Structure formats: C-alpha cells, structure tokens
C-alpha cells in the first residue's frame, strides 16, 4: 500500500493543487481554463506571463527576447549569478522576468509588457529595465497605447545598484512617453512591491489592480519600525489602496481585457475629439 501511494503522489500533484485562500483542492486544468481564478472562492492565483499574454492579445510579436542580464558584479552566493540565470531560464522556459511585445487587443494594436514572478521573483534586473525601456520607445515611435502588468518582488540583489538604476531609467522613458500624449495603463497583480511599485507601476495614466492583490513598497514590520506607527492589517491590499485613492480601479481578471479595451477607446475619443 505504501509503495503504491508514493508512486501516485507526483501524479496527484500535477492534477490537483491547494488554493492558498480557501484551502480547497483545485483541479489544475479547470483552474487554467478559468484564467487561474479559483472556482470555489474567486482567489486570483499568479498567472504565468505567457498565459496572461494569450488572454489579452492576438498576433503576439515578441520584442527583445534575446536580452538577458549579465554578471557585471561577478556575484557569487552559493552559486554564480550567471549559472542561476541559466537554470532559471531552463526551469521557467522564459528569457527573463518580463516578456515584451506588440499585439492586437481586439482591433487595437498595443505595446504590452508582462512580468513573471516565477523568474527570480519578477525581480527588476538590468535586462528587465532595458526591455521595458525599449518597449516604451517602441510605443512612442509607433504611437501605441502602453500596458505594463507588474508582478515583482522589487530590485534584483545580485545586480546591486545596477538594478536600482532601472527605476530612474524606466521612469525617464515614461516621461518622454507622456510628452507625446499617449496612454499608459499600469496593471498591478499580486505581488507588486519594492522598486517596481515605487516607480513605473505607480506612474500610469490609469492604475488598475486585481482583487486582493498585495501592493506595497516594503513589509508591514519594516514600515512600522521606520515611521513608529501601527498600520492597518490590510494596508497593502488593492482594496485599501483603492479606498485611499492610490488606484483607479480594481478589475476582476475575467473582465480585464474588456476593461483595457474600453479605456483605450475612451482615450482615443478624447484625444481625437
């Protein structure tokens, strides 16, 4: 009996998984067919970047997939940084922590960047900053609406200050973007934290978030110790931030595509009128 159970366990893990919110076992195929939203409690699971892209746009044309971070600091912590990147690329089948490209959102061509938390926590290394900056420049040159979907633990410690520099780099590119009167929609998914939250994620003309997404710069304990005040338990939830004016809208994943399209069309009418 014990031997049979051990052989079956890996197969069961591929078919079922436990929901973090309601603790119910969820059929993985059913979950994927429902945009990775729990059918029992409506909890939004993390969504792989390629699935997210497929759920929003057609005729996807990837940009700058060849860009990856280099080990400029010769960083070593248990293993070489360059080796860790290679292993992460093999495990996730992703070139980096963000995928960027051009696609058709209904009848509207858009520039889209989607971060993926599975690639080193969606950390913002130099390649991530360069890919997003080039996407913004493409948006400007082709006069396209820009959509960035964030999911990040913040800066990438293996790149030190080179990672932190990406915040200013992308923010500067967005300032040039805004000077052209184009529309930038920022979508925050769980989690969006650290330097990503403190920079381009909060610079959208419109800022959306998924329900109950964790959004914040640092952990609750760190902030409380810094400001010497107690904070509400839910102060880093999308709902709390929406209530206090940091977000424009909370959008269920099933309605995100339609909502993005409507916002782009409204912007067109305003600028053309």
PyMOL commands that set and color helices and strands:
alter all, ss='L'
color gray80, all
select helices_A, chain A and resi 2-15+28-33+49-56+81-92+120-122+126-142+157-159+161-179+194-198+200-202+220-227+238-243+253-272
alter helices_A, ss='H'
color red, helices_A
select strands_A, chain A and resi 16-18+25-27+58-62+98-105+108-115+145-152+184-193+206-209+215-216+249-250
alter strands_A, ss='S'
color yellow, strands_A
deselect
rebuild
show_as cartoon
